[in-house]
Amino acid sequence: MRKIDKSDWIRKEHFDFFNQFDEPYFGIVSEVDCTKAYHYSKEEHLSFFSLYLHRSLKAANSIEEFRYRIVSEDVTVFDEIHASPTIAREDGSFGFSYMKYDTDFTSFNSNVKAEIKAVKNSSGLRLNDEASRINVIHYSSIPWIKFSGLTHARNYKIGDSAPKITFGKMFDEGDKKKMNVAVYVHHGLADASHIALFLDRFQKLLDSKK
């Protein structure tokens, strides 16, 4: 983890400008082809959710702008970022979770399973210290619908700089399986080009068996 020296930072003016906004976030909705990843998960008896979550985190960790966070008005680059997804319960409620990133999928998947079990055996939002960390990406899934737009509930009184990624319903398009992905980032920290880079790297990882 290191603090950015804003005096010679290429994004200094961009950050100072957008960080004054009441709503500094912007978002893009796109779609990914998850055919290969889905079939691979079924062949290997793996959780498709764990698989695409891990690969999205791997893509995000490879992009410095996705690891920027605002800490006490300073911009900090974290060495590694983790996942804080919402997990649905059978009673229709959901809870927050914290899933530590690990380059090894087997280790990451074990953590995912444990967190899902913990959320399902709890009640309420489960907004604990782990889920409240800033070195995370806020994830959610909407597996019931395809979407072409998305907004988020936001508390403007509380500073926020973590990216937010939402996955939609997987759907068939010809012989392909696709899924909507909404990516929201703080515009002082990242631009559309960085979201495009994330989506490109995420797609390549979905197409890979590694």
N, C-alpha and C positions, 0 to 999 in steps of 0.2 A: 504494500500500500504506500502510495506517495502523493504528496500534494502538488498540484499543478502550479508552476510559477506563471501567473497570469500576465506578467509584464511583457513576455515575449511569446505568449500563447496565440496561435493563429485564430482561435475562436474568441479572443477576449471581447471584442466589440459585439459579437453575436451573443455571447453569454450576458454581458451587461445589458444589452437591449432586451432580450427575451425574458431574462430573469425578473424584470420589473412587471411583467404581465400578470394580470389576475389569473389567466389560464395560459401558461407557457407550453402546454402540451399540444402536439398535433399527432394525427394518426393516419395510417394507410391500411386499407383492407385489400388483401390479395388472396390468392389461393395457391396451394402446393399440390403436387402430384404425389400421393402417398401409396401408390400401387405396390411398389417393390417393398417398401417398409412394412406395409400391412401383411403381405404374403409371407415375408420373412418372419414376422412375429408369430404368424400362425404355424409356419413350418417348424420353428424352434420352440413353440409353446411359451412365448414371451408375452407380457402385457404390452399391447399396442400403445396404451397411454404412456407407460414407462419409457418405451422405446422412443416415441416422438418427443416426449419431454426432455429426455437425455440429449437427443440430437439437436434440439433447439437450444438447449443450454450450452452445448459444445460450440455451436455456431456463434452464439452471443458472446461467449468467453473469448472467442478469437478476434473480436472487434473491440478495440480500446474504448470507443465512444459508448458502448453498451456497459462498460465497467466504470464510467464516470458517475460520481454521486456528489451532491452538495452537502458539505459537512461544515456547519457554523460559518456559512457564507463563503467557504473555500471549496474549490473543486478538487476532489480526491479521486485517484485512480486505484481501484481495488485490484489486487492480484488475481482474485477469483470471485465470481458471483455465483449465487445459489438460487434455488427456486422456492417461491412461496405461493403454491397453488391453493385455490379453494377446492374443497373435497365435499361432494354431495353425500348426504345420508339418506337412508331408506324412508325416513319420515318427511322428506322434502326440504329439510333444512341443510345448511352447509357450515363448514368450519374452516378456519385458516390452518395452514400447515407450513412446515419448514423442511425442505429436502436438500441436504448438503450435496453439492456437485462433486462427482468423482469421475475421473476420466475412464475408469473401469466400469462398464455397464453393470456387471454382476453386483458390485458393491453398491452402486447407486440404486439399483433395483431393490436391493434388500432394504435400504433406507426408505424407499418409496412405499414398499409394502408395510413396513412398521408404522409409518406416518399415517397411511390410509386407515389402518386398523385402529390407531389411537384416536383419529378424528371420528370414526364411526362409533367408537365406544365412549364418546364424550357428548356434551351438549353445548349449545351456545356457539358463539363465534370462535372461541378458543384463541383469543388474541393475546398470546403470551409473548415473552421477550424474544423468543426465536422467530416467530412469525412477524414480529415488528422490526426486525433487522433492516438496515438500509442497503446492505450489500446483497440484495436479492432482485429477482424479476418477479413482479406480481403476475401470476398466471391464473387463467380461468378457462373453463371449457363450457361450451353450449352445444352439447351433442344432439339436441333435439331439432335444431333448425339450421338452414343455410342462411347466411346474412351477407349483406353488401355494405352495411354501415354499422357503427357501434359507438355508443357514448359510455362514459364511466361516471359513477357517483364520485364527486370530488369535494374535499373539505379545504377551501382556500385559506383557512386560518392556519393550517398545518403545512409546513414546507414538504415538498415531495419531489423526488428526482429519479425514482426508479422506473425503468421501462415497464410497460404493461402489455402482455401478450395474451390474446384470447383465441382459442381454437373452436371452430364450428363443427357442424355435423359432417361426417364423411358421406360423400355421395358418389354415385356412379355417373360417369360421362363416357359413353361408349364402353371400351374395355378398360378404362382407367378408373381409379378411385382417387377422388380429390377431396380437399378440405379447405375451408376458408380460414384465413389467419389475419387477425387484426393486430397491428403493432403500433403502440403509442409511446412516444418519447418526449422528453423535455427538449424544446427547440434550442435552448441555450447550450445544450450538450451534444446534440446530434441533428442531422439533417435527413432529408429523404434519401440521399445517396447512401447513408449508413443503413437505413432500413432496407434499401434495395440490396446492399451487400449482405446483410443478414439473411434475407429471403433466398438469395442465390446460394449461400453457403449451407443454409438449412436444407434446401432442395438437393444439393449434392450429397449431403449426409443421409437424407432419406433414400436416395438411390443407391447408397453404399451398404454393404453387409458388415462393415467394420463398426 
